[in-house]
Amino acid sequence: MSFERLQALVNAADAAFLSHVEAPGAQRSTRAIFETLQDALSDDPVLRLGQAKRLPACIHLETASAPERFEDAALRALVEAFRALEPDLTWYERTGDAPGANAAYRGGHANTMIVGPGGLLRHQSVWLGMSLMAPKVRYPDHTHPPEETYLALSDGDFFQEGRGWFTPGMGGTFYNPPGIRHAMRSGERPFLAMWALRAC
Ligand SMILES: [Fe+2]
């Protein structure tokens, strides 16, 4: 059932963020996020089903989320739970202007919101989702009011205003305070990352 798969995904994400997040801001934010999420799930919520959609960039999902790529048990459990839930998810491209993006960005990326305003589980203040990119895609600079913690599930680079480009590596995490400009880019391989946002 979809609810059980969603609960399993949230449990796996909860454990993966708990074991990988290091920055104090990210620890505080993600602990609050998963506490809120576990509460929301305990209320037996109605899920937004029947909206499943894949995009062309999803041809990279199989490679990017192949469980054998993940040596870390918590990360492997997370991608396995994600793959089980994915048939119920809606993939979408980011809309609006795209400062800094390259030509490969259109058609070369896909996002899915598991929890959030348009998520499988609707929620206003907590968002949980994945970004998938084809090789050699540069995602646009963007900002958003909610604070955000990324969990990298592949190689790939991230940009944060004041810090420049950096490479967290598989299982690496980083924290975006509210409103900070940030971006990401893939290298020679597909890119996968989970994000957890919280409106403060
Ligand atoms: Fe973001």
py3Dmol code that shows the C-alpha trace and the ligand (Angstrom):
import py3Dmol

protein = """\
ATOM      1  CA  MET A   1       0.000   0.000   0.000  1.00  0.00           C
ATOM      2  CA  SER A   2       1.106   3.518  -0.729  1.00  0.00           C
ATOM      3  CA  PHE A   3       0.815   4.652   2.882  1.00  0.00           C
ATOM      4  CA  GLU A   4       3.122   1.912   4.117  1.00  0.00           C
ATOM      5  CA  ARG A   5       5.632   2.735   1.368  1.00  0.00           C
ATOM      6  CA  LEU A   6       5.505   6.415   2.320  1.00  0.00           C
ATOM      7  CA  GLN A   7       5.971   5.584   6.012  1.00  0.00           C
ATOM      8  CA  ALA A   8       8.930   3.363   5.095  1.00  0.00           C
ATOM      9  CA  LEU A   9      10.458   6.175   3.026  1.00  0.00           C
ATOM     10  CA  VAL A  10      10.045   8.694   5.837  1.00  0.00           C
ATOM     11  CA  ASN A  11      11.570   6.253   8.339  1.00  0.00           C
ATOM     12  CA  ALA A  12      14.520   5.592   6.019  1.00  0.00           C
ATOM     13  CA  ALA A  13      15.043   9.309   5.316  1.00  0.00           C
ATOM     14  CA  ASP A  14      14.782  10.065   9.048  1.00  0.00           C
ATOM     15  CA  ALA A  15      17.546   7.523   9.774  1.00  0.00           C
ATOM     16  CA  ALA A  16      19.717   8.626   6.827  1.00  0.00           C
ATOM     17  CA  PHE A  17      19.600  12.320   7.759  1.00  0.00           C
ATOM     18  CA  LEU A  18      20.157  11.461  11.439  1.00  0.00           C
ATOM     19  CA  SER A  19      23.300   9.476  10.662  1.00  0.00           C
ATOM     20  CA  HIS A  20      24.773  11.871   8.066  1.00  0.00           C
ATOM     21  CA  VAL A  21      23.882  15.435   9.044  1.00  0.00           C
ATOM     22  CA  GLU A  22      26.677  17.236  10.880  1.00  0.00           C
ATOM     23  CA  ALA A  23      26.087  20.999  10.854  1.00  0.00           C
ATOM     24  CA  PRO A  24      24.202  22.136  13.989  1.00  0.00           C
ATOM     25  CA  GLY A  25      21.682  24.131  11.930  1.00  0.00           C
ATOM     26  CA  ALA A  26      20.956  21.122   9.759  1.00  0.00           C
ATOM     27  CA  GLN A  27      20.642  18.814  12.775  1.00  0.00           C
ATOM     28  CA  ARG A  28      18.147  21.144  14.439  1.00  0.00           C
ATOM     29  CA  SER A  29      16.185  21.625  11.199  1.00  0.00           C
ATOM     30  CA  THR A  30      16.010  17.963  10.173  1.00  0.00           C
ATOM     31  CA  ARG A  31      15.102  16.731  13.659  1.00  0.00           C
ATOM     32  CA  ALA A  32      12.175  19.200  13.662  1.00  0.00           C
ATOM     33  CA  ILE A  33      11.202  18.123  10.129  1.00  0.00           C
ATOM     34  CA  PHE A  34      11.033  14.420  10.918  1.00  0.00           C
ATOM     35  CA  GLU A  35       9.238  14.990  14.193  1.00  0.00           C
ATOM     36  CA  THR A  36       6.591  16.952  12.265  1.00  0.00           C
ATOM     37  CA  LEU A  37       6.447  14.301   9.550  1.00  0.00           C
ATOM     38  CA  GLN A  38       6.051  11.371  11.928  1.00  0.00           C
ATOM     39  CA  ASP A  39       3.233  13.288  13.651  1.00  0.00           C
ATOM     40  CA  ALA A  40       1.545  13.999  10.308  1.00  0.00           C
ATOM     41  CA  LEU A  41       1.728  10.331   9.327  1.00  0.00           C
ATOM     42  CA  SER A  42       0.278   9.206  12.640  1.00  0.00           C
ATOM     43  CA  ASP A  43      -2.876  11.193  11.790  1.00  0.00           C
ATOM     44  CA  ASP A  44      -3.714   8.720   8.987  1.00  0.00           C
ATOM     45  CA  PRO A  45      -3.538  11.377   6.218  1.00  0.00           C
ATOM     46  CA  VAL A  46      -5.183  11.207   2.804  1.00  0.00           C
ATOM     47  CA  LEU A  47      -2.513  10.852   0.099  1.00  0.00           C
ATOM     48  CA  ARG A  48      -2.506  12.572  -3.283  1.00  0.00           C
ATOM     49  CA  LEU A  49      -2.597   9.461  -5.478  1.00  0.00           C
ATOM     50  CA  GLY A  50      -3.238   9.087  -9.197  1.00  0.00           C
ATOM     51  CA  GLN A  51      -0.845  11.881 -10.221  1.00  0.00           C
ATOM     52  CA  ALA A  52       2.213   9.777 -11.049  1.00  0.00           C
ATOM     53  CA  LYS A  53       4.297  11.225 -13.863  1.00  0.00           C
ATOM     54  CA  ARG A  54       7.813  10.670 -15.163  1.00  0.00           C
ATOM     55  CA  LEU A  55       9.907  13.020 -17.288  1.00  0.00           C
ATOM     56  CA  PRO A  56      12.613  12.315 -19.900  1.00  0.00           C
ATOM     57  CA  ALA A  57      15.388  12.851 -17.324  1.00  0.00           C
ATOM     58  CA  CYS A  58      13.949   9.903 -15.359  1.00  0.00           C
ATOM     59  CA  ILE A  59      15.805   7.549 -17.701  1.00  0.00           C
ATOM     60  CA  HIS A  60      18.732   8.230 -15.331  1.00  0.00           C
ATOM     61  CA  LEU A  61      16.825   7.118 -12.231  1.00  0.00           C
ATOM     62  CA  GLU A  62      17.731   3.449 -12.563  1.00  0.00           C
ATOM     63  CA  THR A  63      21.460   4.185 -12.642  1.00  0.00           C
ATOM     64  CA  ALA A  64      21.383   6.967 -10.062  1.00  0.00           C
ATOM     65  CA  SER A  65      19.415   4.955  -7.493  1.00  0.00           C
ATOM     66  CA  ALA A  66      20.822   1.459  -8.110  1.00  0.00           C
ATOM     67  CA  PRO A  67      21.108   0.038  -4.550  1.00  0.00           C
ATOM     68  CA  GLU A  68      24.478  -1.624  -5.233  1.00  0.00           C
ATOM     69  CA  ARG A  69      26.020   1.864  -5.602  1.00  0.00           C
ATOM     70  CA  PHE A  70      25.367   2.528  -1.909  1.00  0.00           C
ATOM     71  CA  GLU A  71      27.773   0.936   0.557  1.00  0.00           C
ATOM     72  CA  ASP A  72      26.346   2.857   3.511  1.00  0.00           C
ATOM     73  CA  ALA A  73      23.417   0.856   4.959  1.00  0.00           C
ATOM     74  CA  ALA A  74      21.281   3.910   5.775  1.00  0.00           C
ATOM     75  CA  LEU A  75      21.707   5.362   2.284  1.00  0.00           C
ATOM     76  CA  ARG A  76      20.983   2.034   0.644  1.00  0.00           C
ATOM     77  CA  ALA A  77      17.814   1.621   2.722  1.00  0.00           C
ATOM     78  CA  LEU A  78      16.806   5.138   1.693  1.00  0.00           C
ATOM     79  CA  VAL A  79      17.148   4.530  -2.055  1.00  0.00           C
ATOM     80  CA  GLU A  80      15.389   1.174  -1.758  1.00  0.00           C
ATOM     81  CA  ALA A  81      12.446   2.828   0.019  1.00  0.00           C
ATOM     82  CA  PHE A  82      12.464   5.596  -2.575  1.00  0.00           C
ATOM     83  CA  ARG A  83      12.411   3.157  -5.491  1.00  0.00           C
ATOM     84  CA  ALA A  84       9.434   1.360  -3.905  1.00  0.00           C
ATOM     85  CA  LEU A  85       7.509   4.622  -3.548  1.00  0.00           C
ATOM     86  CA  GLU A  86       8.551   6.207  -6.862  1.00  0.00           C
ATOM     87  CA  PRO A  87       5.712   4.733  -8.984  1.00  0.00           C
ATOM     88  CA  ASP A  88       3.305   6.947  -6.986  1.00  0.00           C
ATOM     89  CA  LEU A  89       5.343  10.146  -7.390  1.00  0.00           C
ATOM     90  CA  THR A  90       4.990  13.103  -9.741  1.00  0.00           C
ATOM     91  CA  TRP A  91       8.205  14.290 -11.390  1.00  0.00           C
ATOM     92  CA  TYR A  92       8.270  17.895 -12.585  1.00  0.00           C
ATOM     93  CA  GLU A  93      10.684  20.438 -14.014  1.00  0.00           C
ATOM     94  CA  ARG A  94      11.407  23.623 -12.142  1.00  0.00           C
ATOM     95  CA  THR A  95       9.578  26.558 -13.718  1.00  0.00           C
ATOM     96  CA  GLY A  96      10.475  30.243 -13.980  1.00  0.00           C
ATOM     97  CA  ASP A  97      13.712  31.935 -14.942  1.00  0.00           C
ATOM     98  CA  ALA A  98      16.913  29.969 -14.661  1.00  0.00           C
ATOM     99  CA  PRO A  99      19.914  32.197 -13.891  1.00  0.00           C
ATOM    100  CA  GLY A 100      23.210  30.407 -14.333  1.00  0.00           C
ATOM    101  CA  ALA A 101      21.686  27.219 -15.792  1.00  0.00           C
ATOM    102  CA  ASN A 102      23.227  25.632 -18.868  1.00  0.00           C
ATOM    103  CA  ALA A 103      21.494  24.430 -22.044  1.00  0.00           C
ATOM    104  CA  ALA A 104      21.316  20.843 -20.731  1.00  0.00           C
ATOM    105  CA  TYR A 105      19.159  21.936 -17.795  1.00  0.00           C
ATOM    106  CA  ARG A 106      15.845  21.994 -19.728  1.00  0.00           C
ATOM    107  CA  GLY A 107      14.914  18.373 -20.230  1.00  0.00           C
ATOM    108  CA  GLY A 108      17.935  17.284 -18.194  1.00  0.00           C
ATOM    109  CA  HIS A 109      16.503  17.528 -14.705  1.00  0.00           C
ATOM    110  CA  ALA A 110      13.491  16.288 -12.759  1.00  0.00           C
ATOM    111  CA  ASN A 111      12.307  17.018  -9.242  1.00  0.00           C
ATOM    112  CA  THR A 112       9.757  15.185  -7.169  1.00  0.00           C
ATOM    113  CA  MET A 113       8.056  16.331  -4.002  1.00  0.00           C
ATOM    114  CA  ILE A 114       7.252  13.474  -1.635  1.00  0.00           C
ATOM    115  CA  VAL A 115       5.944  15.764   1.113  1.00  0.00           C
ATOM    116  CA  GLY A 116       5.011  19.403   0.611  1.00  0.00           C
ATOM    117  CA  PRO A 117       2.388  21.644  -0.966  1.00  0.00           C
ATOM    118  CA  GLY A 118       2.243  19.456  -4.115  1.00  0.00           C
ATOM    119  CA  GLY A 119       3.489  16.263  -2.533  1.00  0.00           C
ATOM    120  CA  LEU A 120       2.138  12.755  -2.197  1.00  0.00           C
ATOM    121  CA  LEU A 121       1.573  13.857   1.397  1.00  0.00           C
ATOM    122  CA  ARG A 122       0.356  17.441   1.386  1.00  0.00           C
ATOM    123  CA  HIS A 123       2.055  19.645   3.943  1.00  0.00           C
ATOM    124  CA  GLN A 124       2.603  23.394   4.035  1.00  0.00           C
ATOM    125  CA  SER A 125       5.612  23.867   6.299  1.00  0.00           C
ATOM    126  CA  VAL A 126       7.694  20.744   5.639  1.00  0.00           C
ATOM    127  CA  TRP A 127       8.896  19.656   2.188  1.00  0.00           C
ATOM    128  CA  LEU A 128      10.771  16.452   1.378  1.00  0.00           C
ATOM    129  CA  GLY A 129      11.829  15.496  -2.136  1.00  0.00           C
ATOM    130  CA  MET A 130      14.467  14.415  -4.632  1.00  0.00           C
ATOM    131  CA  SER A 131      16.317  16.071  -7.486  1.00  0.00           C
ATOM    132  CA  LEU A 132      17.618  13.996 -10.374  1.00  0.00           C
ATOM    133  CA  MET A 133      19.849  15.342 -13.140  1.00  0.00           C
ATOM    134  CA  ALA A 134      21.401  13.942 -16.284  1.00  0.00           C
ATOM    135  CA  PRO A 135      25.190  14.240 -16.601  1.00  0.00           C
ATOM    136  CA  LYS A 136      26.622  17.729 -17.210  1.00  0.00           C
ATOM    137  CA  VAL A 137      23.608  19.724 -16.066  1.00  0.00           C
ATOM    138  CA  ARG A 138      24.029  23.013 -14.231  1.00  0.00           C
ATOM    139  CA  TYR A 139      20.890  23.772 -12.194  1.00  0.00           C
ATOM    140  CA  PRO A 140      19.975  27.471 -11.825  1.00  0.00           C
ATOM    141  CA  ASP A 141      20.866  29.686  -8.909  1.00  0.00           C
ATOM    142  CA  HIS A 142      17.815  29.888  -6.703  1.00  0.00           C
ATOM    143  CA  THR A 143      16.612  30.985  -3.293  1.00  0.00           C
ATOM    144  CA  HIS A 144      13.608  30.122  -1.131  1.00  0.00           C
ATOM    145  CA  PRO A 145      12.367  31.260   2.252  1.00  0.00           C
ATOM    146  CA  PRO A 146      12.366  27.796   3.898  1.00  0.00           C
ATOM    147  CA  GLU A 147      15.651  26.573   5.351  1.00  0.00           C
ATOM    148  CA  GLU A 148      16.945  23.470   3.618  1.00  0.00           C
ATOM    149  CA  THR A 149      19.234  20.511   4.184  1.00  0.00           C
ATOM    150  CA  TYR A 150      20.515  18.497   1.213  1.00  0.00           C
ATOM    151  CA  LEU A 151      21.667  14.887   1.401  1.00  0.00           C
ATOM    152  CA  ALA A 152      23.854  14.006  -1.608  1.00  0.00           C
ATOM    153  CA  LEU A 153      23.128  10.552  -3.053  1.00  0.00           C
ATOM    154  CA  SER A 154      25.721  10.792  -5.813  1.00  0.00           C
ATOM    155  CA  ASP A 155      28.820  12.709  -6.716  1.00  0.00           C
ATOM    156  CA  GLY A 156      28.163  16.227  -7.932  1.00  0.00           C
ATOM    157  CA  ASP A 157      28.841  19.793  -6.887  1.00  0.00           C
ATOM    158  CA  PHE A 158      26.846  22.341  -4.942  1.00  0.00           C
ATOM    159  CA  PHE A 159      27.141  26.106  -4.842  1.00  0.00           C
ATOM    160  CA  GLN A 160      26.268  28.304  -1.914  1.00  0.00           C
ATOM    161  CA  GLU A 161      26.552  32.081  -1.784  1.00  0.00           C
ATOM    162  CA  GLY A 162      29.632  33.055   0.229  1.00  0.00           C
ATOM    163  CA  ARG A 163      31.119  29.578  -0.010  1.00  0.00           C
ATOM    164  CA  GLY A 164      31.418  28.920  -3.751  1.00  0.00           C
ATOM    165  CA  TRP A 165      31.357  25.448  -5.299  1.00  0.00           C
ATOM    166  CA  PHE A 166      32.079  22.359  -3.204  1.00  0.00           C
ATOM    167  CA  THR A 167      31.648  18.584  -3.464  1.00  0.00           C
ATOM    168  CA  PRO A 168      29.941  16.945  -0.465  1.00  0.00           C
ATOM    169  CA  GLY A 169      30.394  13.435  -1.950  1.00  0.00           C
ATOM    170  CA  MET A 170      28.103  10.453  -1.451  1.00  0.00           C
ATOM    171  CA  GLY A 171      26.226  10.876   1.838  1.00  0.00           C
ATOM    172  CA  GLY A 172      27.478  14.425   2.304  1.00  0.00           C
ATOM    173  CA  THR A 173      25.050  17.025   3.604  1.00  0.00           C
ATOM    174  CA  PHE A 174      24.862  20.774   3.829  1.00  0.00           C
ATOM    175  CA  TYR A 175      22.534  23.379   5.218  1.00  0.00           C
ATOM    176  CA  ASN A 176      21.020  26.377   3.420  1.00  0.00           C
ATOM    177  CA  PRO A 177      19.788  29.089   5.792  1.00  0.00           C
ATOM    178  CA  PRO A 178      16.544  30.816   4.691  1.00  0.00           C
ATOM    179  CA  GLY A 179      16.956  32.909   1.535  1.00  0.00           C
ATOM    180  CA  ILE A 180      20.568  32.006   0.678  1.00  0.00           C
ATOM    181  CA  ARG A 181      21.429  31.654  -3.039  1.00  0.00           C
ATOM    182  CA  HIS A 182      22.460  28.111  -4.016  1.00  0.00           C
ATOM    183  CA  ALA A 183      22.754  25.753  -7.004  1.00  0.00           C
ATOM    184  CA  MET A 184      24.038  22.315  -8.040  1.00  0.00           C
ATOM    185  CA  ARG A 185      25.643  20.643 -11.023  1.00  0.00           C
ATOM    186  CA  SER A 186      26.279  17.090 -12.190  1.00  0.00           C
ATOM    187  CA  GLY A 187      29.555  15.761 -13.542  1.00  0.00           C
ATOM    188  CA  GLU A 188      30.049  12.801 -15.854  1.00  0.00           C
ATOM    189  CA  ARG A 189      27.355  10.742 -14.122  1.00  0.00           C
ATOM    190  CA  PRO A 190      23.714  11.263 -13.166  1.00  0.00           C
ATOM    191  CA  PHE A 191      23.080  13.269 -10.023  1.00  0.00           C
ATOM    192  CA  LEU A 192      20.682  12.421  -7.199  1.00  0.00           C
ATOM    193  CA  ALA A 193      20.059  14.357  -3.992  1.00  0.00           C
ATOM    194  CA  MET A 194      17.351  14.492  -1.356  1.00  0.00           C
ATOM    195  CA  TRP A 195      16.197  17.771   0.143  1.00  0.00           C
ATOM    196  CA  ALA A 196      14.339  18.533   3.335  1.00  0.00           C
ATOM    197  CA  LEU A 197      12.921  22.026   3.756  1.00  0.00           C
ATOM    198  CA  ARG A 198      11.223  23.687   6.676  1.00  0.00           C
ATOM    199  CA  ALA A 199       9.392  26.997   6.709  1.00  0.00           C
ATOM    200  CA  CYS A 200      10.493  28.779   9.875  1.00  0.00           C
TER     201      CYS A 200
END
"""
ligand_1 = """\
1
LIG
Fe 17.005 24.638 -2.803
"""
view = py3Dmol.view(width=600, height=400)
view.addModel(protein, "pdb")
view.setStyle({"model": 0}, {"cartoon": {"style": "trace"}})
view.addModel(ligand_1, "xyz")
view.setStyle({"model": 1}, {"stick": {}})
view.zoomTo()
view.show()
